[in-house]
C-alpha cells in the first residue's frame, strides 16, 4: 500500500466511454493520495429508490422478476429508477404504486444504500410504509412482475439461506427487521 499524503483522491480527467439509458460509462483519471495517477472505470447512475410495503396483516409485498445481472428471477423489494428532475421520495411513491398496485399517504425514510461504490454512483434511497391504500399497478412495458407476501421473519430466513440475493433488498429488510422487532418487544 502506498504512503498517504493528504488522504484524498483527486479527479484529473473524465472521459465518457458510453452513454446509456439508465447508466453512463466513464473512464476517470485519478490522482491517488501517494501522488500516483491511475485510470478507473466508473458508472454514473441516475439514482434509484426502493420501498418496503407492509400490508394490514404485517406481511411485506415483494416482487419476483427476472434480473439480467443474476440471469434468473429473484425476489426483491419494489424498486425503480428516479426520473430526471424527480425527488427520491416522489419516485418511491410512484414505484410503490406502479409495481404493487398500492399507494400510501406517507413513506418513512429507512436508509440509503450505495450498491457498489467502488465503481458506480448508484444510491438506492430506501423507504417503508405500513399503511397501504389499494390502487392499481402500472408496469413498464419491459416489466414482468409477480407479487408475493412474506412476514419479516420469513424474509430474514430467506436472506440467511441464500434465497434472497439482492443487496438493496437485504439491507432494507434487515434494517426494517430491526425497527419491527424493537417495536414488538
C-alpha positions in Angstrom: 0.0 0.0 0.0 1.3 3.4 -0.9 2.1 6.2 1.6 -0.8 8.6 2.1 -0.2 12.3 1.7 -3.5 14.1 2.3 -5.8 11.0 2.4 -7.9 12.0 -0.6 -8.1 11.3 -4.3 -8.5 14.0 -7.0 -10.2 13.5 -10.3 -7.9 14.9 -13.0 -9.9 14.0 -16.2 -13.2 12.3 -17.1 -14.0 10.7 -20.5 -17.4 9.5 -21.5 -17.0 6.0 -22.9 -20.7 5.1 -23.4 -24.0 6.9 -22.8 -26.8 4.6 -21.9 -30.5 5.0 -21.0 -30.0 4.2 -17.3 -26.3 4.4 -16.8 -23.3 6.2 -18.4 -19.8 4.7 -18.5 -16.8 6.8 -17.9 -13.1 6.5 -17.5 -11.6 8.8 -14.9 -8.0 9.6 -14.3 -7.5 9.8 -10.6 -4.5 11.2 -8.6 -4.1 8.9 -5.6 -3.1 10.1 -2.1 0.5 8.9 -2.8 0.8 11.1 -5.9 0.4 8.2 -8.5 -2.2 8.6 -11.3 -4.4 5.7 -12.3 -7.5 5.3 -14.5 -10.7 3.9 -13.1 -13.8 2.7 -14.9 -16.9 4.4 -13.4 -20.6 4.0 -13.9 -22.7 7.1 -13.4 -26.2 6.1 -12.3 -29.3 8.3 -12.4 -30.4 7.1 -8.9 -32.9 4.6 -7.6 -35.5 4.1 -4.9 -36.9 1.1 -3.1 -39.9 0.6 -0.8 -40.8 -2.0 1.8 -44.6 -2.1 1.7 -46.2 -3.7 4.7 -49.9 -4.8 4.4 -52.6 -4.8 7.2 -51.6 -8.4 8.1 -48.0 -7.4 8.7 -46.8 -9.1 5.5 -44.3 -7.4 3.2 -45.2 -7.3 -0.5 -42.3 -8.5 -2.6 -41.8 -8.6 -6.3 -40.4 -11.5 -8.3 -38.9 -10.7 -11.6 -36.0 -11.6 -14.0 -32.8 -9.7 -13.5 -30.1 -9.8 -16.1 -27.2 -9.5 -13.7 -28.2 -12.7 -11.8 -29.6 -14.3 -15.0 -32.7 -15.6 -13.1 -35.8 -14.5 -11.4 -35.2 -13.0 -8.0 -37.4 -11.9 -5.1 -36.8 -8.3 -4.1 -38.5 -5.2 -2.6 -40.2 -3.0 -5.1 -37.7 -0.6 -6.7 -37.0 1.5 -9.7 -35.2 4.5 -11.2 -35.5 8.1 -10.4 -36.7 10.2 -13.4 -34.8 13.4 -14.4 -35.9 16.2 -12.0 -37.8 13.8 -9.7 -37.1 13.7 -6.0 -36.3 10.3 -4.4 -39.4 10.5 -2.2 -41.7 11.2 -5.2 -40.0 8.4 -7.2 -40.6 5.9 -4.3 -44.3 6.9 -4.1 -44.6 6.3 -7.9 -42.7 3.0 -7.9 -44.8 1.7 -5.0 -48.0 2.1 -6.9 -46.6 1.1 -10.3 -45.2 -2.2 -9.0 -47.5 -3.3 -6.2 -50.9 -1.7 -7.0 -50.9 0.1 -3.7 -50.3 3.7 -2.8 -49.7 5.4 0.5 -50.1 8.8 2.0 -46.7 8.8 3.7 -43.4 6.9 3.3 -40.8 6.6 6.1 -37.1 7.0 5.1 -35.2 3.9 6.2 -31.7 4.1 4.7 -29.6 4.9 1.6 -27.6 2.1 0.1 -24.7 2.6 -2.3 -24.8 -0.6 -4.3 -21.2 -0.8 -5.4 -19.3 2.4 -4.6 -16.0 1.2 -6.0 -17.3 1.7 -9.5 -20.8 3.2 -9.5 -22.6 6.2 -8.1 -25.9 4.3 -7.8 -27.5 5.2 -4.5 -30.8 3.5 -3.6 -33.0 5.6 -1.4 -35.0 3.2 0.7 -38.3 3.8 2.4 -41.1 1.8 4.1 -44.8 2.2 4.7 -47.2 0.3 6.9 -50.3 2.0 5.6 -51.3 0.8 2.1 -54.3 2.0 0.1 -55.4 -0.2 -2.8 -54.8 1.2 -6.3 -53.6 -0.4 -9.5 -50.3 -1.5 -11.0 -48.8 0.3 -14.0 -45.9 -1.9 -15.1 -43.3 -0.6 -17.6 -43.6 -2.5 -20.9 -40.4 -4.5 -20.2 -41.5 -5.5 -16.6 -43.0 -8.9 -15.9 -43.6 -9.0 -12.2 -45.4 -11.3 -9.8 -46.2 -10.2 -6.3 -45.6 -12.4 -3.2 -46.2 -11.7 0.5 -44.0 -12.8 3.4 -43.5 -12.0 7.1 -40.3 -10.2 8.1 -39.1 -13.4 9.8 -39.7 -15.4 6.6 -37.8 -12.9 4.6 -34.8 -12.8 7.1 -34.7 -16.6 6.8 -34.7 -16.3 3.0 -31.8 -13.9 3.2 -29.8 -16.2 5.5 -30.3 -19.3 3.4 -29.5 -17.5 0.1 -32.9 -17.3 -1.5 -32.7 -13.5 -1.4 -29.5 -12.3 -3.1 -30.3 -8.6 -4.0 -28.2 -6.2 -2.0 -30.7 -3.4 -1.6 -33.3 -5.9 -0.5 -31.0 -7.5 2.0 -30.0 -4.1 3.5 -33.6 -2.8 3.5 -35.2 -5.9 5.0 -32.5 -6.2 7.8 -32.9 -2.6 8.7 -36.7 -2.9 8.7 -36.5 -6.1 10.8 -34.6 -4.2 13.5 -37.3 -1.5 13.6 -40.1 -4.1 13.6 -38.6 -6.3 16.3 -37.7 -3.3 18.5 -41.4 -2.2 18.3 -42.8 -5.6 19.3 -40.6 -6.1 22.3 
